[in-house]
């Protein structure tokens, strides 16, 4: 029976051993000895040491320039009741500058943020309704998660990046609705797969690429069950031995990056008679959704079109990169996740190309009989092509978004999963009408909100949960119709954590929204965002704005 927070590691260590036994047939040692290996190729967190000497974890590197970091480790910091902070004078807060000046001592950025019904969380941030979480960030409705980032509705994940509805997996990236997987990427609705890439609706696949609905495959070659089981057993023994001896094993990225180039021409020849599918792209409904969302958030419609705001909306989201298809068919979009950035670029092809190559390319029986961890890169060189993304489910009018699962009307979104009517965002899972946002779970009508849960009608909100009509706020829970609130919960009509009469708040809100709207219309961006409130409004985030100015003209 768990008695204290300190038992978090012990419980996770037990779950790690169970997961290893499921995946490899045996335990391979203590979880703590694998931390460095498990953390490789994940979305980066930020760690700082507070004044109390304790480690503070932030869910992203956006906080690098934030001043006034909380000296306490985690929790909601109750600055409202502090006698050292004077109450706000309603007559002195007439615009954004005056508000920020009045509340600057309240603006404290806190790490180790935990929301909802959660417990036994260590060295983690942006965790909601989850239990037994270690060295992780952006975790929702999950349990037994360690050294992972961006996780929703999952359990027993170790060293995973961007996962939903998954269980018992180690070092898997961009996976969903599967279990018992190891070193897979772009894996959806698949289980019992190892060292595989772009696998949809499959089971029992090893060293396989770009397959759908297959089973008992090694190197894309389907085998009878008896032979597959024999070869799988040999491989799992080899993996377990490597883990026990070196506390790490060869990764999928390692295998891909060590493949040679000599057989690319063969792949071109095989593809020469096939032509990519043509898709209809219509940006109009996405533009209309932006107008609706902007109108909800600011109280009036924008005077310019969506594309004009693109550099501003892209400030804090992971980018979508471009490269040439390995088949010389033109430019393709590639996810900007850390694991994709670590892969060699000359093996990427379009989604349509990858689907056809998966059908055509496979190892022969002799190669399958002899493949192992040592020679995998050499043997797999003839079949390793990397899909620049993946699509599955009901996907309609998803433009420039390399990963899409059951989504509609999305533009330049990295990770469209159960998403609709969104643009320039990254993994706004289960949301609709969100723009310029990152890692937003089950939210709607939001602009530039980050690592938060269950938000409605919010703008520039970070690390918060169950809030609505909230502006420029950080680490809030159950806060509504408020602005510039930090580290607080259960407030209405508040500014700087101080509640006002509804009519007073309404008057100030109207002034602030008009100021924001006016600056957006004249400049198409703001000088501040939730991560740049200190220094004051005269400084701000122009350097982040400049980073987003590219690759938007083609949508005009």
N, C-alpha and C positions, 0 to 999 in steps of 0.2 A: 504493500500500500504506500502510495506517495505521500510524504508528510511535509515536504518543503520545496521551495523553488530550486534548491540545490540538487534535487533528485531528477531534474529535467534531463541532464546528460545520461544518467543511469538508465532511465526509461528508453531514451533514444538509442543508447548503445545496445540495449536488448532488442529493439526493433530493427536496428542495423544488422545484427547477427541473424535475425529471422529472415530478413530480406535477402541477405547473402546466401543463406541456405536454400532459399527458394530459387534464386537465380543461378547459383553455381553448384548447388548440391552439398555445400559445406560452408561453415563459418570461416572467415579469413582474418579474424583478429579484432582489435578494439577500434571503434569509430574514430576516436581522437587522433589516431595515427594516420588517418587518411584525409585529414582536413585540407591540407594544401592541394592535394590532387583533386579533391571534390570541388574546390572553389575555382578551378581553372575555367576560363571561357564563360564566366557568368557576367551579368550586368553588374557593374561595380557599385559597391556601397561606399559610404564615407564614415570613417571612424575618427573620433576626437576624444581627448581626455578632458573631462570636466574639472572644475576647481576642486571638487572633492576627490580627485584622483581616479575616479571610476571611468570606464570606457563608455562613450556615448556613440551609438550607431545611428546613422541616417540612411534612408533608403536609396539615395542617389547622390551623385557628386554635385548636384545643383546647389548644395549648401556650402560649397567651398568658399564663396565670397560673402556668405552671411556673417554679419557681425552680431555680437551679443548672443552667444550660444548659452543655453541653459547650463547652470553649474550642477544641477541635479540630474541624475540618470533616470530618465523615463518618467511616466506619469503626467497627469495634468497639473500644471503649476498654478496655484491660486493667487494670481496677482491682484485680483479685484479686491480682496479683503485686506491687502497689505496696507498698514497704516503709513508706510513710507511713500505711497503714491497718492497724490491729491486727486479728488474727484474732478471729472471734466466739467468745464463751464460751457453750457450749451451755446452761450453767446460768443464764445471764442473759437468754435469749430465751424467755420463757414465754408471751407473748401479742403481739398486733399492736403495741401501744404500745412494748413493749420491743424488738421487732425493728426497727421504724422508727427508734427512738432509736439503736440500735446500728449501723445501716447507713446513716444519713443522708448520710454523706460518699460513699457508693457510688451514691447515687441521682442520677445525672446524665442529663439528657435530651439525646439526640443527634439531630441532623438529618442530612440527606444520607444516609439509610439505604439500603443496597444489600444484596441477598441473592442467594444461589444463584450460578449461572453468568452473571454480568453484566459488562459492560464498556463503557467510553466513555460515562460518565454525567456530565452537568454540570448543576449548579443544580437538582437533582431529589431527591426523597425517596420512600421506600417503593417501591422498584423491585426486582423479582425476575425473574431469568432473562431479562434483556432487554439489548439493545445499542443504542447511539447514541440516548440519551435526553437531551433538553435542556428545561429550564424546565418540568418535568412532575412529576406526583405520582400514586402509586397505580397503578403500571404493572407488568403481569405478562405474561411470555412474549410479548414484543413487540419490534419493532425500528423504528428511524427514526421516533421520536415526538418532537414538539416543541410546547411551549406547550399541553399537553393534560393533562386530569385523568381518572382512573378509566378505565384502558384494559386490556383483556385480549385476548391472542392476536390482535394486530393489527399492521399495518405501514403506514408512510407516512401517518401522521395528523398534521395540523397545526391547532392550535386547536380540538380536539374535546373533548367532555365526555361521559363515560359511553359507552364504545364496546367492543364485543366482536366478534371475528371480522370485522373490517372492514379495508379497505385503500384507500389513495389517496383520502383525503377531507380537505376543508378546512372548518373551522368547521361541523361537524355535531354534533348533540346527540342523545343517546339513540338510538344506531344500532347495528345488528348484522347480520352476515352479508350485507354488501353492499360495493360498491366504486365508485369514481369518482363520489362524491357531493360536492355543494357546498351549504352553507347549507340543510341539511335537519334536521328534528327528528321524533322518533318514526318512524324509518325502519328497517324490518326486512326482510331478505331482498330488498332492492331495490338497483338500481344505475343509474348514469348519470342521477341526478336532481338538480335544482337548485331552490332556493327552494320547497321543498315540505314539507308537514306531514302526519303520520299516513299514511305510505305503506307498504303491506305487499305483498310479492310483486309489485312493479312494476318497470318499467324505462323509461328515457327519459320522465321526467315533469318538467315545468317549471311553476312557479306553480300547483301542484295540492294539493288538500286532501282528506284522508279517503278515499283510494282503496285498493282491493285488486285485485290481479291485472290491472292496466291497463298499457298501453304506448303510447308516442307521444302523450302528452297535454300540452296546454298549457291552463291554467285549467280542468282536468277534462274538456276536450273532446278526444276521440280524433280524430287526424288521420291521413291517409295518410302513409306513410313519407317520401315525397319532400317534401311540404309541411313536415312536422315538421322534417326535417333542415335545410331552408332557414331556417326561423325560429330554430332552435336555433343555427345558425352566426352569425346576426346578434346574438343575445343574448350568446353567448360572446365575440364581438369587443367588445361594449360592456363586459362585465365586465372583460376583460383591459385595456382602455383605462383604466377607472376605477382598477384596481389599479396600473397603471404610473404614472399621474399623481398619485394621492393616497395610495398605499400602504395603501388600504383600499377596500372596496366596500360598497354598501348591504347590510344584513343582513336575514334573514327576520324577525327581531324588529322591525326598523325598518319593514318593509312592513306587518306586522300592526298595529303600534301607530298607524300613520297612516291606517288605513282609517276611514271615517266610520260613522255609526250609522243613516243614513237608510233602509237597506234591510233592517233587522232584521225589520220587520213582514212583509216578503215571505217571509222564511225561516219565520216562524211559520205563515203560511198554507200554505206547501208542506208543513209537517210535521203539520198539523192532523189528518190522517187516519191517522197512524201512531202506534202505542203502543210504549213501551219494553219490552224483554224482561224477564221476571221470572226472578230467579236464586235458587237455593237457597243459604242460608248456614248453616253449622253450625260453631260455635266449639268444640264438644266435642272433636274430634280434635286441635285445636291446643292446647287446655288439657291434654290427656293428654300431648302431646309436651313441653310445658313441665315437667310433673311428672317425666317421664323424664329430661329434660336436667338439671333442678335436682338430681335424685337422683344422677346421674352426677357432677356437679361438686362437690356438697357432701356426698355420702355418705348423705343421707337425704332423704325427700320434703318438699316445702313444706307448711306447715300452712294456707296460704291459697291462693286461686285466682289465676290469671294476671292478671286485671284489677287486682287489688290492688297488683301490682308495676309496673303500667304507667307511672306517673310516673317511677319510678326507672329503668326500662328505657329510657325515652325521653330520658334526660339528654343523651346525646352524639350522637343521630342527627338527621339532617335531617328536618324535619317534613313532614307531609302537610296542606296547607291546604284550606279549604273556601270555596266561593263558590256563588252561585246560578247555575243554568243560564241561558244567554242565551235559552232557550226557555221560561223560567218553569215548568219542570217539577220544581223542587225543588233541594235542595243537592247539590253534587257535590264530590268530592275532587280536588285538584290537586297534582301533585308540587311539593316545595319546593326543587327544584334552582334554581340561580342564573338559568339562562336562562328558566325558567318564571316566576320572580318578576319578571323584566323585561318580561313580556308583559302587555298589557291584559287585565283579567279579564272584561270584558263580552262577550267572544267565545267563552268556553268553554261547551261542552255535554257531556253524558255520552257515554260511549263508544258506546252504542247509538244515541243521537241523531246522533252524528257519522257513523256508518256509513251511515245513511239519507240524511243531508244530502249526503254525498259522491256518492251515486247520483243525487240529484235536481238538484243545483246545478252549473251549468257555464256558462262563457262562450259567447257565440255567435261565429261565424266572423269577423265584423267586429272584434269586441273582441280576439280572438286575433291577428289580422293587425296590430293597432296597439299591442299591449302592449309596454312596455319598462321599464327600471329607473325612469325618471322618473315614469311614470304608473301603475305597477303597483298602488300602494295604492288609487288612485281606481277603477281598473277592477275590482280584485279584491274590493272592498268587498261585493259581492253574494254571494260564495261563501266568504269567510273565516269559517269557524267552526272552533274549536279543540277537538279531542277532549281531554278531561281526563285521558287516559291511553290505553293500548292493550293489547290482548290478542291473543296468537297462540300456536299450538301447543296442547298438551294442558294446559289450565288447568282445575283442579277446586278448588272451595271456596277461592277466593282472595277475601278480604273486606277492604274498605277499602284496597285496594292498587291504585293507579291504573295501574301498568305491570306486566304479567305475561306472561312467555313460558315456556311449558312448565313450570308450577309447580303444586304441590298443597298444600293446607292452610296458608295463610298469612294472617296478620292484620296490617293496618296496616304493611305492608312497602313501602318506596319502592324499586321495582326488583326484582321477583321474576323472576330469570332462572335457569332450571334449578335451582329451589329447592324444598325441601319442609319442612314442619313448622317454621315460623318465625313470629315476631311482633316488632313494634316494632323493626325494623331497616332499614338502607338498603343496597341492592345487595350482599347476601351471595352473590355469584355462584358457582354450582356447589356450593352448600353444603346442609347439612340439619341440623335441630335447632339453630338459632342464634337467640338472643334478645337484644335490646338492643344489637346490634352494627352496625358501619358499615364498609363496603368490606372485607369479609372474603371471601377467595378460596379455594374448594375446602376448606372446613373443616367440622367437625361437632362437635356437642355442646359449644357454646361460649355463654357469657353475657358480655355487655358486653366484647367484644373488637373491636379497630379496626385498620384498614389493615394487615392481616396476611395471611399465606399459609400454607396447609396446617397449620392448627391442629386439635388434637383434645383435647377435654375440658379447655378452658382457661377462665379467669375473669380479667377485668380485665388483658388482655394487649394491648399496643400495638406496632405497627411491628416485628413478629417473623415468623419463618418456620420451618416444619418443627419445631414444638414440640408437646409433649403434656403434659397434667396439670401445667400451668403457671399460676401465680397472681401477680397484681400485678407484672408484669414488662414491661420495655421494651427494644426493640432486642436481641432474643435470636435465636439460630439454633441449631437442633439441641439445645435444652435441654429436659430431660424430668424430670417428677416433682420440680419445684422451685418456689420462690417468692421474690418480692422480688429478682429478678435484673435487672441493668442492663448493657447493652453487653457481652455475652459470648456464647460459643458452646460447644457440646460438653460440657455439664454434666449430671450426674444427682444427685438428692438434695441439691440445693444451696439455701442460704438466703443472700441477699446475695452471690451469686457464690462462696460458700464451700461446698465439698462436705462432707457428713457421712456417717457410716455409715447404711446403709438403715434400721436400727431406730431410730436417733436421729431421723432426718428424719421417719419415719413417726409417731413420738410427737408431735413438734412440729406436724406437719401436722394431726393429729387434733384438737389443741387449737385451732388456728387456724380450722379448718372449723367446729368447734362454736361458736366465738365469732361467726363470720360468720353462721352459721345462726340463732343466738339473736338477734342484732341485726336480721336481716331479718324474723324472725317477729314481733318486737315493734314495729318501726318501718316495715317494708316498704321500707326503703332503708338504705344505708350512708352514713356521713359521709365516706368517702374513695372515690376511684376512682384509676385508674392515673395520671391527670393531676393529682391533688391530694394526693400523698403528702408534699409539702412546701408549706405547713407541716404539722405533725404531725397525728396522728389526731384530736386535740381540735378541730381546725379543720375542713377538708374541704370537700366539694362541695355543701353544702346549697343554695347559690344555684342550682346547676344542677338540683337536685331540684325546686325550686319552679317552674322553667320548664316541667316536664313535667306539672304538675297541671291537666289539662283534657281534655275529650273522651275520657274513659274510662268514664263512667257508662253509656253506651248499650250497652256489651258485657256489663254485669252481668246 
